[in-house]
Amino acid sequence: MNTVLLMMGGSGTRFGADIPKQYIKVNDRPIFSYILEGYNKLESVDKIIIVSHAQWVDYVEEIAEEIKADKLYKVVTGGATRSESVKNGLICASEFSSDDDVILIHDATHPYVDGKGTAEVIEGVKEFGGATLASFNYDTVYKMDDDHILTNIEPRFNIVAGASPEAFTFRKIYDIYMNSSQEELDTMTSAGAIALHYGIKMKVVRANVINLKITYADDMDLFIKLVDNYFFPKENN
């Protein structure tokens, strides 16, 4: 079984909006609904768990019902940190998951669903225990100092930008989150960082979509321009 944890418990303070960015409406529907519907249509996905900000749980359930997201298992509340939110999602997944099931963790600030890439990530998990979607670098990659002065050229073929989803064998990632110290959970905000710390190999799968992450207002502008004709074409909705 393959289960998606859709992570959307953050407050989005850097974005500067009155509400968390995942709940902002684009074309009269909240951003997270595009991702939820996209995963709900993927044959490779069996169940979906949404980890939501506590104040938005009822709204999330209402939207899920409107778009007929029948693969949605449950909406759970997030924790005080990203890692605590992932932990809450994994505890929910433990209600039905077997040791070798695949858990895919998708951050709602990445407003896309890469169907082909997701299928390859799942296969990567089966082989290595972990995998992640990532975008490759095709331009020169530099390192800079705190004053934004270039200091070095990095080998671009060995550097990728993490994307969603990250994925793992259920038992491996569950045990890590249940047994990690609070300090480890607080300092390693990425599931991938925690997994690497504990020696889980992660296969890198090249993303087949623009690796957009909505952090600032201009990121949202790009999503609005591309939502209907690139990220979520109307004919597929």
C-alpha positions as CSV (number, residue, x, y, z in Angstrom):
1,M,0.0,0.0,0.0
2,N,1.2,3.5,-0.9
3,T,0.1,6.4,1.4
4,V,0.6,10.1,0.9
5,L,1.0,12.4,3.9
6,L,0.0,15.8,2.6
7,M,1.8,18.2,5.0
8,M,0.0,21.5,5.5
9,G,0.2,22.4,9.1
10,G,2.5,25.4,8.8
11,S,1.5,29.0,9.4
12,G,3.3,30.5,6.3
13,T,4.7,33.5,8.1
14,R,7.3,34.3,5.5
15,F,4.7,34.6,2.8
16,G,3.0,37.5,4.5
17,A,-0.6,36.7,3.9
18,D,-3.4,36.8,6.4
19,I,-3.9,33.0,6.2
20,P,-1.5,30.1,5.6
21,K,-0.6,30.0,1.9
22,Q,-1.9,26.4,1.4
23,Y,-5.5,27.7,2.1
24,I,-5.3,30.7,-0.2
25,K,-7.8,30.4,-3.1
26,V,-6.6,30.3,-6.7
27,N,-9.5,30.3,-9.3
28,D,-12.0,29.9,-6.4
29,R,-10.4,26.9,-4.8
30,P,-7.7,26.5,-2.1
31,I,-4.2,25.6,-3.3
32,F,-4.1,22.3,-1.3
33,S,-7.2,21.1,-3.1
34,Y,-5.3,20.9,-6.4
35,I,-2.7,18.6,-4.8
36,L,-5.3,16.5,-3.0
37,E,-7.3,16.0,-6.2
38,G,-4.1,15.2,-8.1
39,Y,-3.0,12.4,-5.7
40,N,-6.5,11.1,-5.4
41,K,-6.5,10.4,-9.2
42,L,-3.1,8.6,-9.2
43,E,-3.4,4.9,-9.5
44,S,-0.1,4.5,-7.6
45,V,-1.6,6.1,-4.5
46,D,-4.0,4.1,-2.2
47,K,-4.6,6.3,0.8
48,I,-4.1,10.0,1.7
49,I,-3.6,11.5,5.2
50,I,-3.8,15.3,5.5
51,V,-1.8,16.9,8.3
52,S,-3.5,20.2,8.8
53,H,-3.2,23.3,11.0
54,A,-5.7,22.7,13.9
55,Q,-7.8,25.7,13.0
56,W,-8.4,24.5,9.5
57,V,-9.4,20.8,10.0
58,D,-13.1,21.3,9.5
59,Y,-12.5,23.4,6.3
60,V,-10.1,20.8,4.9
61,E,-12.6,18.0,5.5
62,E,-15.3,20.1,3.8
63,I,-13.2,20.8,0.7
64,A,-12.2,17.1,0.5
65,E,-15.8,16.1,0.4
66,E,-16.6,18.7,-2.3
67,I,-13.9,17.3,-4.6
68,K,-14.8,13.7,-3.7
69,A,-11.4,12.8,-2.5
70,D,-12.4,9.2,-1.7
71,K,-8.8,8.1,-1.0
72,L,-8.6,10.5,2.0
73,Y,-8.3,8.4,5.1
74,K,-8.2,11.1,7.8
75,V,-7.3,14.7,8.5
76,V,-5.1,15.0,11.6
77,T,-3.7,18.1,13.3
78,G,-0.1,19.1,13.0
79,G,2.3,19.7,15.8
80,A,4.4,22.6,17.0
81,T,7.1,21.8,14.5
82,R,7.4,20.2,11.1
83,S,8.8,17.0,12.5
84,E,6.1,16.7,15.1
85,S,3.5,17.1,12.3
86,V,5.1,14.3,10.3
87,K,5.1,12.2,13.4
88,N,1.4,12.8,13.9
89,G,0.8,11.7,10.3
90,L,2.9,8.5,10.8
91,I,1.0,7.6,13.9
92,C,-2.2,7.9,11.9
93,A,-0.7,5.7,9.1
94,S,0.2,3.1,11.7
95,E,-3.5,2.3,12.0
96,F,-3.4,0.4,8.7
97,S,0.2,0.3,7.4
98,S,2.3,-2.8,7.1
99,D,6.1,-2.7,7.5
100,D,6.9,-2.7,3.8
101,D,4.2,-0.2,2.8
102,V,5.4,3.1,1.2
103,I,4.9,6.5,2.9
104,L,5.2,9.5,0.6
105,I,5.6,12.9,2.3
106,H,4.4,15.9,0.2
107,D,4.7,19.4,1.4
108,A,1.7,21.5,0.3
109,T,4.0,24.4,-0.4
110,H,5.0,22.4,-3.5
111,P,1.8,22.9,-5.5
112,Y,2.1,20.1,-8.1
113,V,1.7,16.3,-8.5
114,D,4.3,14.6,-10.6
115,G,2.6,11.3,-11.5
116,K,5.5,9.8,-13.4
117,G,8.0,10.9,-10.8
118,T,5.8,9.6,-7.9
119,A,5.7,6.2,-9.5
120,E,9.5,6.1,-9.9
121,V,9.9,7.3,-6.3
122,I,7.8,4.4,-5.1
123,E,9.9,1.9,-7.0
124,G,13.0,3.6,-5.5
125,V,11.7,3.0,-2.0
126,K,11.1,-0.7,-2.8
127,E,14.7,-1.0,-3.8
128,F,16.6,1.2,-1.4
129,G,14.2,1.9,1.5
130,G,14.0,5.6,0.6
131,A,13.7,7.9,-2.4
132,T,12.9,11.5,-3.2
133,L,11.9,13.6,-6.1
134,A,14.5,16.3,-6.9
135,S,15.3,18.8,-9.6
136,F,18.7,18.6,-11.2
137,N,21.0,21.6,-11.8
138,Y,21.9,22.4,-15.4
139,D,23.6,25.8,-14.9
140,T,26.8,26.5,-13.1
141,V,26.4,26.2,-9.3
142,Y,28.3,28.6,-7.1
143,K,28.9,28.8,-3.4
144,M,28.7,32.2,-1.8
145,D,29.5,33.7,1.6
146,D,27.3,35.7,4.0
147,D,27.9,38.9,2.0
148,H,26.7,37.2,-1.2
149,I,30.2,37.1,-2.6
150,L,31.0,34.0,-4.8
151,T,33.6,31.8,-3.1
152,N,33.6,28.5,-5.1
153,I,32.1,26.5,-8.0
154,E,30.3,23.4,-6.9
155,P,30.0,20.2,-9.1
156,R,26.5,20.7,-10.4
157,F,25.9,17.0,-11.3
158,N,26.3,16.1,-7.6
159,I,23.8,18.7,-6.3
160,V,20.1,18.5,-6.5
161,A,17.2,20.5,-5.0
162,G,14.8,18.5,-3.0
163,A,11.2,18.3,-4.1
164,S,8.0,16.5,-3.1
165,P,7.4,13.8,-2.4
166,E,10.1,12.2,-0.2
167,A,9.2,8.6,0.5
168,F,10.2,5.7,2.7
169,T,9.4,2.2,3.8
170,F,6.8,2.7,6.6
171,R,8.5,0.7,9.4
172,K,11.9,2.4,8.9
173,I,10.6,5.9,8.9
174,Y,8.0,5.3,11.6
175,D,10.6,3.8,14.0
176,I,13.0,6.7,13.4
177,Y,10.3,9.3,14.3
178,M,9.1,7.4,17.3
179,N,12.6,6.9,18.8
180,S,14.3,10.1,17.9
181,S,15.0,12.7,20.6
182,Q,13.1,15.9,20.7
183,E,16.3,17.8,19.9
184,E,16.8,15.7,16.7
185,L,13.2,16.3,15.6
186,D,13.5,20.0,16.3
187,T,16.8,20.5,14.4
188,M,16.2,18.2,11.4
189,T,13.1,19.6,9.8
190,S,13.3,17.5,6.6
191,A,12.3,13.8,6.7
192,G,15.1,13.2,4.3
193,A,17.6,14.8,6.6
194,I,16.4,12.6,9.5
195,A,16.5,9.5,7.3
196,L,20.0,10.2,6.1
197,H,21.1,10.7,9.6
198,Y,20.0,7.2,10.4
199,G,21.5,5.6,7.4
200,I,18.5,5.2,5.1
201,K,19.6,5.2,1.4
202,M,17.6,7.5,-0.7
203,K,17.2,7.1,-4.5
204,V,17.1,10.4,-6.3
205,V,14.3,10.7,-9.0
206,R,14.5,13.6,-11.4
207,A,11.3,15.8,-11.2
208,N,9.3,16.0,-14.4
209,V,7.7,19.3,-13.4
210,I,9.0,22.7,-12.4
211,N,10.0,22.3,-8.7
212,L,8.0,25.3,-7.5
213,K,7.8,26.0,-3.8
214,I,5.5,28.8,-2.7
215,T,7.5,30.8,-0.1
216,Y,7.1,34.4,-1.2
217,A,4.6,36.4,-3.2
218,D,6.3,36.1,-6.5
219,D,6.2,32.3,-6.2
220,M,2.4,32.6,-5.9
221,D,2.4,34.8,-9.0
222,L,4.1,32.0,-11.0
223,F,1.7,29.4,-9.7
224,I,-1.3,31.5,-10.7
225,K,0.0,31.9,-14.2
226,L,0.7,28.2,-14.7
227,V,-1.9,26.4,-12.6
228,D,-4.4,25.8,-15.5
229,N,-2.0,25.1,-18.4
230,Y,0.9,23.4,-16.7
231,F,0.7,22.2,-13.1
232,F,-3.0,21.1,-13.2
233,P,-4.3,21.4,-16.7
234,K,-8.1,22.0,-16.8
235,E,-8.8,18.9,-18.8
236,N,-7.4,16.8,-16.0
237,N,-9.5,18.4,-13.3
